[in-house]
């Protein structure tokens, strides 16, 4: 019978995923009690785990028969979790996935330091894979992600950010780890250079679609389903694509409303801004942009042999634009 609780892209690698979770729990262990406690808290807080899932799907779709895709997927999740811990401190967030953030519970300093621990543990595991190409890809990815986070920080309260610059930011800060997930799995599987490049591109385009839908949900999502508050990006003065589009194509009043909101931050006019981004077509534009990247991702799979795992990767690309949280 079909699984009614999990989408297809999770079901086909369910056993692998259980091994990844076991690996993560083992690697989180520390003799320092606070490290152990915060690490377990953030990992157990849920989330879609799409990045490690992408490692598993890509490896299996490429016919990989070994076992190193399990620690590789765990490495990807540890890197992602480390960035979440740091992001929540930078953004002063107090809610993620419907739970208090680690910094809200333990404070900023422990959260930053445990994020550092997760980063260093991930690199210990990379060395254990004994594959310099994997280490090179992941080291480069973590560096690009850090640059993307700084670029985003520089954009805060700046109403002059262009769409092109914003797309560069999300390509670095979000899409890069999706790309690295698929790319490293392809390298691990030993596919040819053309297929390796296609799968890396698949990850990149998937990550772009995923982030654009995140931008969309900040204005038309369900805060209870998302586990975070509507308008979080706006409150922090982050110019995401719906706002950037409104600044270019909204009427004079809408443009001024959004400009002031970005420059001042806060949620004083959230309802008016939601109405503005809807009525000027910004949400439709962002949604169409996400579907464009999803379609590009699927096109990258053309030469991958047909299999349940390839179909799951197609389903994952579709899910990225259809999700509600």
BALOBA-1460 file (C-alpha; in Angstrom, 3 decimals):
// residues 325
<rec num="1" residu="x" x="0.000" y="0.000" z="0.000"/>
<rec num="2" residu="x" x="1.242" y="3.558" z="-0.635"/>
<rec num="3" residu="x" x="2.602" y="5.489" z="2.313"/>
<rec num="4" residu="x" x="0.028" y="8.102" z="3.319"/>
<rec num="5" residu="x" x="2.281" y="9.981" z="5.687"/>
<rec num="6" residu="x" x="5.372" y="10.543" z="3.587"/>
<rec num="7" residu="x" x="5.741" y="11.865" z="0.037"/>
<rec num="8" residu="x" x="7.332" y="9.609" z="-2.561"/>
<rec num="9" residu="x" x="10.701" y="11.307" z="-2.405"/>
<rec num="10" residu="x" x="11.021" y="10.307" z="1.248"/>
<rec num="11" residu="x" x="9.566" y="6.797" z="0.973"/>
<rec num="12" residu="x" x="12.081" y="5.514" z="-1.594"/>
<rec num="13" residu="x" x="15.043" y="6.214" z="0.711"/>
<rec num="14" residu="x" x="13.318" y="5.626" z="4.047"/>
<rec num="15" residu="x" x="15.776" y="2.980" z="5.239"/>
<rec num="16" residu="x" x="18.764" y="5.094" z="4.219"/>
<rec num="17" residu="x" x="17.255" y="8.076" z="5.986"/>
<rec num="18" residu="x" x="16.911" y="6.144" z="9.233"/>
<rec num="19" residu="x" x="20.616" y="5.345" z="9.010"/>
<rec num="20" residu="x" x="21.380" y="9.035" z="8.441"/>
<rec num="21" residu="x" x="19.432" y="9.989" z="11.555"/>
<rec num="22" residu="x" x="21.325" y="7.356" z="13.539"/>
<rec num="23" residu="x" x="24.622" y="8.702" z="12.216"/>
<rec num="24" residu="x" x="23.674" y="12.269" z="13.144"/>
<rec num="25" residu="x" x="22.770" y="11.264" z="16.695"/>
<rec num="26" residu="x" x="26.102" y="9.492" z="17.095"/>
<rec num="27" residu="x" x="28.099" y="12.401" z="15.718"/>
<rec num="28" residu="x" x="26.321" y="14.940" z="17.921"/>
<rec num="29" residu="x" x="27.574" y="13.297" z="21.079"/>
<rec num="30" residu="x" x="29.934" y="15.417" z="23.143"/>
<rec num="31" residu="x" x="31.342" y="15.066" z="26.628"/>
<rec num="32" residu="x" x="30.505" y="18.751" z="27.074"/>
<rec num="33" residu="x" x="26.930" y="18.606" z="28.352"/>
<rec num="34" residu="x" x="25.762" y="21.924" z="26.879"/>
<rec num="35" residu="x" x="27.085" y="21.054" z="23.425"/>
<rec num="36" residu="x" x="25.231" y="17.752" z="23.591"/>
<rec num="37" residu="x" x="22.009" y="19.363" z="24.820"/>
<rec num="38" residu="x" x="21.839" y="22.182" z="22.263"/>
<rec num="39" residu="x" x="22.914" y="19.920" z="19.397"/>
<rec num="40" residu="x" x="20.212" y="17.388" z="20.197"/>
<rec num="41" residu="x" x="17.616" y="20.155" z="20.622"/>
<rec num="42" residu="x" x="18.177" y="21.728" z="17.234"/>
<rec num="43" residu="x" x="18.455" y="18.431" z="15.333"/>
<rec num="44" residu="x" x="15.304" y="17.036" z="16.962"/>
<rec num="45" residu="x" x="13.284" y="20.171" z="16.213"/>
<rec num="46" residu="x" x="12.105" y="18.691" z="12.933"/>
<rec num="47" residu="x" x="12.467" y="20.245" z="9.510"/>
<rec num="48" residu="x" x="12.204" y="18.715" z="6.067"/>
<rec num="49" residu="x" x="15.840" y="17.556" z="5.867"/>
<rec num="50" residu="x" x="15.711" y="18.121" z="2.111"/>
<rec num="51" residu="x" x="19.459" y="18.561" z="1.719"/>
<rec num="52" residu="x" x="20.506" y="15.181" z="3.163"/>
<rec num="53" residu="x" x="17.527" y="13.676" z="1.375"/>
<rec num="54" residu="x" x="18.944" y="15.048" z="-1.870"/>
<rec num="55" residu="x" x="22.244" y="13.281" z="-1.192"/>
<rec num="56" residu="x" x="20.462" y="9.954" z="-0.756"/>
<rec num="57" residu="x" x="18.221" y="10.337" z="-3.800"/>
<rec num="58" residu="x" x="21.060" y="11.442" z="-6.072"/>
<rec num="59" residu="x" x="23.371" y="8.647" z="-4.983"/>
<rec num="60" residu="x" x="20.698" y="5.992" z="-5.456"/>
<rec num="61" residu="x" x="19.555" y="7.466" z="-8.776"/>
<rec num="62" residu="x" x="23.173" y="7.177" z="-9.949"/>
<rec num="63" residu="x" x="23.268" y="3.527" z="-8.950"/>
<rec num="64" residu="x" x="25.582" y="3.968" z="-5.956"/>
<rec num="65" residu="x" x="25.970" y="0.692" z="-4.031"/>
<rec num="66" residu="x" x="28.295" y="1.724" z="-1.204"/>
<rec num="67" residu="x" x="27.675" y="3.137" z="2.261"/>
<rec num="68" residu="x" x="29.420" y="6.525" z="2.303"/>
<rec num="69" residu="x" x="26.283" y="8.327" z="1.142"/>
<rec num="70" residu="x" x="25.032" y="7.936" z="4.738"/>
<rec num="71" residu="x" x="27.808" y="9.935" z="6.478"/>
<rec num="72" residu="x" x="27.827" y="12.343" z="3.508"/>
<rec num="73" residu="x" x="24.128" y="13.093" z="4.046"/>
<rec num="74" residu="x" x="24.776" y="13.522" z="7.783"/>
<rec num="75" residu="x" x="27.604" y="15.976" z="7.031"/>
<rec num="76" residu="x" x="25.267" y="18.061" z="4.878"/>
<rec num="77" residu="x" x="22.665" y="18.198" z="7.659"/>
<rec num="78" residu="x" x="25.255" y="19.188" z="10.285"/>
<rec num="79" residu="x" x="26.485" y="22.005" z="8.039"/>
<rec num="80" residu="x" x="22.929" y="23.191" z="7.467"/>
<rec num="81" residu="x" x="22.086" y="23.035" z="11.174"/>
<rec num="82" residu="x" x="25.198" y="25.051" z="12.017"/>
<rec num="83" residu="x" x="24.066" y="27.812" z="9.644"/>
<rec num="84" residu="x" x="20.604" y="27.811" z="11.246"/>
<rec num="85" residu="x" x="22.087" y="28.307" z="14.697"/>
<rec num="86" residu="x" x="24.175" y="31.217" z="13.459"/>
<rec num="87" residu="x" x="21.346" y="32.697" z="11.371"/>
<rec num="88" residu="x" x="18.978" y="32.790" z="14.334"/>
<rec num="89" residu="x" x="21.541" y="34.726" z="16.350"/>
<rec num="90" residu="x" x="22.199" y="37.200" z="13.528"/>
<rec num="91" residu="x" x="18.470" y="37.647" z="12.857"/>
<rec num="92" residu="x" x="17.576" y="37.676" z="16.569"/>
<rec num="93" residu="x" x="14.914" y="35.071" z="15.793"/>
<rec num="94" residu="x" x="12.967" y="33.483" z="18.620"/>
<rec num="95" residu="x" x="10.917" y="30.927" z="16.680"/>
<rec num="96" residu="x" x="11.899" y="28.229" z="14.181"/>
<rec num="97" residu="x" x="9.869" y="25.196" z="13.123"/>
<rec num="98" residu="x" x="7.272" y="26.064" z="15.749"/>
<rec num="99" residu="x" x="9.758" y="25.894" z="18.638"/>
<rec num="100" residu="x" x="11.852" y="28.411" z="20.527"/>
<rec num="101" residu="x" x="15.202" y="28.904" z="18.843"/>
<rec num="102" residu="x" x="18.334" y="27.751" z="20.651"/>
<rec num="103" residu="x" x="19.417" y="31.339" z="21.200"/>
<rec num="104" residu="x" x="16.040" y="32.132" z="22.772"/>
<rec num="105" residu="x" x="16.501" y="29.229" z="25.207"/>
<rec num="106" residu="x" x="20.235" y="29.323" z="25.976"/>
<rec num="107" residu="x" x="21.407" y="32.695" z="24.676"/>
<rec num="108" residu="x" x="23.516" y="33.863" z="21.751"/>
<rec num="109" residu="x" x="26.989" y="32.822" z="22.884"/>
<rec num="110" residu="x" x="26.219" y="29.104" z="23.410"/>
<rec num="111" residu="x" x="24.304" y="28.990" z="20.128"/>
<rec num="112" residu="x" x="27.204" y="30.439" z="18.136"/>
<rec num="113" residu="x" x="29.727" y="28.135" z="19.791"/>
<rec num="114" residu="x" x="27.626" y="25.012" z="19.272"/>
<rec num="115" residu="x" x="27.206" y="26.058" z="15.644"/>
<rec num="116" residu="x" x="30.997" y="26.133" z="15.454"/>
<rec num="117" residu="x" x="31.097" y="22.648" z="16.989"/>
<rec num="118" residu="x" x="28.722" y="21.304" z="14.333"/>
<rec num="119" residu="x" x="30.838" y="22.857" z="11.576"/>
<rec num="120" residu="x" x="34.035" y="21.346" z="12.924"/>
<rec num="121" residu="x" x="32.406" y="17.941" z="13.480"/>
<rec num="122" residu="x" x="31.198" y="17.991" z="9.873"/>
<rec num="123" residu="x" x="34.751" y="18.602" z="8.668"/>
<rec num="124" residu="x" x="36.052" y="15.781" z="10.843"/>
<rec num="125" residu="x" x="33.549" y="13.512" z="9.104"/>
<rec num="126" residu="x" x="34.592" y="14.825" z="5.673"/>
<rec num="127" residu="x" x="38.174" y="13.817" z="6.358"/>
<rec num="128" residu="x" x="36.892" y="10.379" z="7.333"/>
<rec num="129" residu="x" x="35.470" y="9.905" z="3.832"/>
<rec num="130" residu="x" x="39.037" y="10.092" z="2.456"/>
<rec num="131" residu="x" x="37.955" y="11.763" z="-0.771"/>
<rec num="132" residu="x" x="39.642" y="15.065" z="-1.617"/>
<rec num="133" residu="x" x="37.089" y="15.988" z="-4.276"/>
<rec num="134" residu="x" x="34.264" y="15.771" z="-1.750"/>
<rec num="135" residu="x" x="36.276" y="17.826" z="0.721"/>
<rec num="136" residu="x" x="37.007" y="20.427" z="-1.962"/>
<rec num="137" residu="x" x="33.334" y="20.775" z="-2.960"/>
<rec num="138" residu="x" x="32.105" y="21.044" z="0.622"/>
<rec num="139" residu="x" x="34.869" y="23.419" z="1.738"/>
<rec num="140" residu="x" x="34.054" y="25.687" z="-1.217"/>
<rec num="141" residu="x" x="30.334" y="25.469" z="-0.484"/>
<rec num="142" residu="x" x="30.722" y="26.495" z="3.162"/>
<rec num="143" residu="x" x="32.839" y="29.458" z="2.100"/>
<rec num="144" residu="x" x="30.300" y="30.601" z="-0.516"/>
<rec num="145" residu="x" x="27.449" y="30.205" z="1.990"/>
<rec num="146" residu="x" x="29.292" y="32.404" z="4.479"/>
<rec num="147" residu="x" x="29.776" y="35.037" z="1.781"/>
<rec num="148" residu="x" x="26.079" y="34.836" z="0.941"/>
<rec num="149" residu="x" x="25.126" y="35.419" z="4.556"/>
<rec num="150" residu="x" x="27.346" y="38.512" z="4.679"/>
<rec num="151" residu="x" x="25.854" y="39.746" z="1.403"/>
<rec num="152" residu="x" x="22.375" y="39.356" z="2.887"/>
<rec num="153" residu="x" x="23.445" y="41.227" z="6.011"/>
<rec num="154" residu="x" x="24.695" y="44.092" z="3.851"/>
<rec num="155" residu="x" x="21.286" y="44.230" z="2.133"/>
<rec num="156" residu="x" x="19.325" y="44.738" z="5.350"/>
<rec num="157" residu="x" x="17.438" y="48.073" z="5.344"/>
<rec num="158" residu="x" x="18.593" y="48.725" z="1.759"/>
<rec num="159" residu="x" x="15.636" y="49.459" z="-0.524"/>
<rec num="160" residu="x" x="17.947" y="49.791" z="-3.521"/>
<rec num="161" residu="x" x="18.775" y="46.096" z="-3.862"/>
<rec num="162" residu="x" x="18.169" y="44.910" z="-7.431"/>
<rec num="163" residu="x" x="16.589" y="41.631" z="-8.437"/>
<rec num="164" residu="x" x="19.849" y="40.479" z="-10.029"/>
<rec num="165" residu="x" x="21.815" y="41.136" z="-6.855"/>
<rec num="166" residu="x" x="19.182" y="39.434" z="-4.738"/>
<rec num="167" residu="x" x="19.286" y="36.331" z="-6.938"/>
<rec num="168" residu="x" x="23.053" y="36.219" z="-6.434"/>
<rec num="169" residu="x" x="22.525" y="36.331" z="-2.671"/>
<rec num="170" residu="x" x="20.104" y="33.411" z="-2.562"/>
<rec num="171" residu="x" x="22.265" y="31.445" z="-4.997"/>
<rec num="172" residu="x" x="25.098" y="31.729" z="-2.470"/>
<rec num="173" residu="x" x="23.313" y="31.465" z="0.852"/>
<rec num="174" residu="x" x="20.647" y="28.849" z="0.017"/>
<rec num="175" residu="x" x="21.118" y="27.166" z="-3.356"/>
<rec num="176" residu="x" x="24.808" y="26.452" z="-2.772"/>
<rec num="177" residu="x" x="24.207" y="23.727" z="-0.172"/>
<rec num="178" residu="x" x="21.521" y="22.107" z="-2.348"/>
<rec num="179" residu="x" x="24.039" y="22.129" z="-5.198"/>
<rec num="180" residu="x" x="26.765" y="20.652" z="-3.004"/>
<rec num="181" residu="x" x="24.375" y="17.929" z="-1.823"/>
<rec num="182" residu="x" x="23.657" y="16.683" z="-5.333"/>
<rec num="183" residu="x" x="27.189" y="17.357" z="-6.596"/>
<rec num="184" residu="x" x="28.974" y="15.403" z="-3.854"/>
<rec num="185" residu="x" x="26.563" y="12.484" z="-4.241"/>
<rec num="186" residu="x" x="27.285" y="12.433" z="-7.978"/>
<rec num="187" residu="x" x="31.046" y="12.470" z="-7.349"/>
<rec num="188" residu="x" x="30.710" y="9.722" z="-4.758"/>
<rec num="189" residu="x" x="28.808" y="7.645" z="-7.326"/>
<rec num="190" residu="x" x="31.525" y="8.050" z="-9.955"/>
<rec num="191" residu="x" x="29.320" y="9.356" z="-12.771"/>
<rec num="192" residu="x" x="30.852" y="11.004" z="-15.829"/>
<rec num="193" residu="x" x="31.667" y="14.707" z="-15.874"/>
<rec num="194" residu="x" x="28.603" y="15.689" z="-17.927"/>
<rec num="195" residu="x" x="26.227" y="13.943" z="-15.544"/>
<rec num="196" residu="x" x="28.080" y="15.348" z="-12.547"/>
<rec num="197" residu="x" x="27.580" y="18.884" z="-13.858"/>
<rec num="198" residu="x" x="23.912" y="18.245" z="-14.657"/>
<rec num="199" residu="x" x="23.235" y="16.957" z="-11.134"/>
<rec num="200" residu="x" x="25.069" y="19.886" z="-9.550"/>
<rec num="201" residu="x" x="22.867" y="22.198" z="-11.628"/>
<rec num="202" residu="x" x="19.788" y="20.260" z="-10.537"/>
<rec num="203" residu="x" x="20.674" y="20.980" z="-6.916"/>
<rec num="204" residu="x" x="21.309" y="24.648" z="-7.646"/>
<rec num="205" residu="x" x="17.995" y="25.166" z="-9.449"/>
<rec num="206" residu="x" x="16.123" y="23.228" z="-6.769"/>
<rec num="207" residu="x" x="17.642" y="25.444" z="-4.082"/>
<rec num="208" residu="x" x="16.662" y="28.592" z="-5.963"/>
<rec num="209" residu="x" x="13.067" y="27.380" z="-6.277"/>
<rec num="210" residu="x" x="12.985" y="26.445" z="-2.606"/>
<rec num="211" residu="x" x="14.189" y="29.881" z="-1.447"/>
<rec num="212" residu="x" x="11.818" y="31.768" z="-3.736"/>
<rec num="213" residu="x" x="8.883" y="29.848" z="-2.290"/>
<rec num="214" residu="x" x="10.175" y="30.718" z="1.185"/>
<rec num="215" residu="x" x="10.029" y="34.384" z="0.104"/>
<rec num="216" residu="x" x="6.481" y="33.831" z="-1.087"/>
<rec num="217" residu="x" x="5.329" y="32.120" z="2.101"/>
<rec num="218" residu="x" x="6.552" y="35.043" z="4.198"/>
<rec num="219" residu="x" x="3.546" y="36.944" z="2.812"/>
<rec num="220" residu="x" x="0.913" y="34.325" z="2.033"/>
<rec num="221" residu="x" x="1.806" y="31.325" z="4.197"/>
<rec num="222" residu="x" x="0.234" y="29.888" z="7.321"/>
<rec num="223" residu="x" x="2.351" y="30.806" z="10.338"/>
<rec num="224" residu="x" x="1.179" y="27.744" z="12.260"/>
<rec num="225" residu="x" x="2.114" y="25.368" z="9.424"/>
<rec num="226" residu="x" x="5.426" y="27.113" z="8.814"/>
<rec num="227" residu="x" x="6.401" y="27.222" z="12.473"/>
<rec num="228" residu="x" x="7.455" y="30.854" z="12.184"/>
<rec num="229" residu="x" x="5.792" y="34.249" z="12.039"/>
<rec num="230" residu="x" x="4.506" y="35.860" z="8.855"/>
<rec num="231" residu="x" x="6.545" y="38.869" z="7.829"/>
<rec num="232" residu="x" x="9.764" y="37.756" z="9.546"/>
<rec num="233" residu="x" x="11.879" y="38.956" z="6.607"/>
<rec num="234" residu="x" x="10.056" y="42.273" z="6.534"/>
<rec num="235" residu="x" x="10.495" y="42.741" z="10.286"/>
<rec num="236" residu="x" x="14.251" y="42.409" z="9.800"/>
<rec num="237" residu="x" x="14.294" y="44.835" z="6.867"/>
<rec num="238" residu="x" x="15.275" y="42.148" z="4.338"/>
<rec num="239" residu="x" x="14.409" y="43.071" z="0.733"/>
<rec num="240" residu="x" x="13.205" y="39.745" z="-0.712"/>
<rec num="241" residu="x" x="11.885" y="39.290" z="-4.253"/>
<rec num="242" residu="x" x="8.206" y="40.171" z="-3.579"/>
<rec num="243" residu="x" x="9.315" y="43.498" z="-2.098"/>
<rec num="244" residu="x" x="11.892" y="44.167" z="-4.823"/>
<rec num="245" residu="x" x="9.257" y="43.538" z="-7.503"/>
<rec num="246" residu="x" x="6.781" y="45.856" z="-5.758"/>
<rec num="247" residu="x" x="9.421" y="48.598" z="-5.614"/>
<rec num="248" residu="x" x="9.768" y="48.339" z="-9.394"/>
<rec num="249" residu="x" x="6.201" y="47.707" z="-10.552"/>
<rec num="250" residu="x" x="3.852" y="48.803" z="-7.781"/>
<rec num="251" residu="x" x="2.082" y="52.148" z="-7.881"/>
<rec num="252" residu="x" x="3.653" y="55.171" z="-6.204"/>
<rec num="253" residu="x" x="1.904" y="54.534" z="-2.890"/>
<rec num="254" residu="x" x="2.851" y="50.864" z="-2.825"/>
<rec num="255" residu="x" x="6.462" y="51.659" z="-3.667"/>
<rec num="256" residu="x" x="6.740" y="54.198" z="-0.865"/>
<rec num="257" residu="x" x="5.050" y="51.864" z="1.627"/>
<rec num="258" residu="x" x="7.534" y="49.078" z="0.873"/>
<rec num="259" residu="x" x="10.516" y="51.416" z="0.785"/>
<rec num="260" residu="x" x="9.721" y="52.744" z="4.249"/>
<rec num="261" residu="x" x="9.118" y="49.244" z="5.593"/>
<rec num="262" residu="x" x="12.502" y="47.985" z="4.369"/>
<rec num="263" residu="x" x="14.368" y="51.022" z="5.636"/>
<rec num="264" residu="x" x="12.739" y="51.009" z="9.075"/>
<rec num="265" residu="x" x="12.068" y="47.304" z="9.600"/>
<rec num="266" residu="x" x="9.234" y="46.150" z="11.831"/>
<rec num="267" residu="x" x="5.697" y="45.024" z="11.103"/>
<rec num="268" residu="x" x="3.700" y="48.216" z="11.595"/>
<rec num="269" residu="x" x="2.132" y="48.030" z="8.124"/>
<rec num="270" residu="x" x="2.267" y="44.268" z="7.496"/>
<rec num="271" residu="x" x="-1.368" y="43.966" z="6.393"/>
<rec num="272" residu="x" x="-1.011" y="46.851" z="3.932"/>
<rec num="273" residu="x" x="2.214" y="45.440" z="2.538"/>
<rec num="274" residu="x" x="0.693" y="41.990" z="2.090"/>
<rec num="275" residu="x" x="-2.116" y="43.619" z="0.144"/>
<rec num="276" residu="x" x="0.383" y="45.630" z="-1.909"/>
<rec num="277" residu="x" x="2.542" y="42.639" z="-2.932"/>
<rec num="278" residu="x" x="-0.590" y="40.695" z="-3.841"/>
<rec num="279" residu="x" x="-2.346" y="43.393" z="-5.833"/>
<rec num="280" residu="x" x="0.686" y="44.475" z="-7.873"/>
<rec num="281" residu="x" x="1.468" y="40.910" z="-8.944"/>
<rec num="282" residu="x" x="4.647" y="40.431" z="-6.886"/>
<rec num="283" residu="x" x="3.539" y="37.128" z="-5.391"/>
<rec num="284" residu="x" x="2.503" y="35.751" z="-8.785"/>
<rec num="285" residu="x" x="5.836" y="36.858" z="-10.226"/>
<rec num="286" residu="x" x="7.790" y="35.175" z="-7.430"/>
<rec num="287" residu="x" x="5.748" y="31.998" z="-7.792"/>
<rec num="288" residu="x" x="6.346" y="31.913" z="-11.548"/>
<rec num="289" residu="x" x="10.069" y="32.442" z="-10.991"/>
<rec num="290" residu="x" x="10.126" y="29.475" z="-8.577"/>
<rec num="291" residu="x" x="8.321" y="27.268" z="-11.121"/>
<rec num="292" residu="x" x="10.849" y="28.330" z="-13.752"/>
<rec num="293" residu="x" x="13.721" y="27.063" z="-11.605"/>
<rec num="294" residu="x" x="11.832" y="23.895" z="-10.720"/>
<rec num="295" residu="x" x="11.375" y="23.135" z="-14.421"/>
<rec num="296" residu="x" x="15.078" y="23.804" z="-15.080"/>
<rec num="297" residu="x" x="15.950" y="21.375" z="-12.295"/>
<rec num="298" residu="x" x="13.794" y="18.649" z="-13.830"/>
<rec num="299" residu="x" x="15.375" y="19.247" z="-17.250"/>
<rec num="300" residu="x" x="18.770" y="18.443" z="-15.709"/>
<rec num="301" residu="x" x="17.611" y="14.878" z="-15.079"/>
<rec num="302" residu="x" x="16.942" y="14.083" z="-18.760"/>
<rec num="303" residu="x" x="19.902" y="11.750" z="-19.194"/>
<rec num="304" residu="x" x="19.626" y="10.073" z="-15.800"/>
<rec num="305" residu="x" x="18.372" y="6.463" z="-16.167"/>
<rec num="306" residu="x" x="14.721" y="5.969" z="-15.258"/>
<rec num="307" residu="x" x="14.244" y="4.662" z="-11.724"/>
<rec num="308" residu="x" x="12.037" y="5.273" z="-8.668"/>
<rec num="309" residu="x" x="14.804" y="7.534" z="-7.338"/>
<rec num="310" residu="x" x="14.883" y="9.672" z="-10.487"/>
<rec num="311" residu="x" x="11.095" y="10.023" z="-10.265"/>
<rec num="312" residu="x" x="11.479" y="11.005" z="-6.615"/>
<rec num="313" residu="x" x="13.898" y="13.765" z="-7.654"/>
<rec num="314" residu="x" x="11.311" y="15.027" z="-10.141"/>
<rec num="315" residu="x" x="8.655" y="14.907" z="-7.413"/>
<rec num="316" residu="x" x="10.973" y="16.810" z="-5.076"/>
<rec num="317" residu="x" x="11.420" y="19.598" z="-7.627"/>
<rec num="318" residu="x" x="7.633" y="19.843" z="-7.993"/>
<rec num="319" residu="x" x="7.164" y="19.802" z="-4.232"/>
<rec num="320" residu="x" x="9.554" y="22.746" z="-3.869"/>
<rec num="321" residu="x" x="7.027" y="25.016" z="-5.606"/>
<rec num="322" residu="x" x="3.824" y="23.449" z="-4.290"/>
<rec num="323" residu="x" x="4.630" y="23.297" z="-0.577"/>
<rec num="324" residu="x" x="2.770" y="25.350" z="2.011"/>
<rec num="325" residu="x" x="5.404" y="25.369" z="4.742"/>
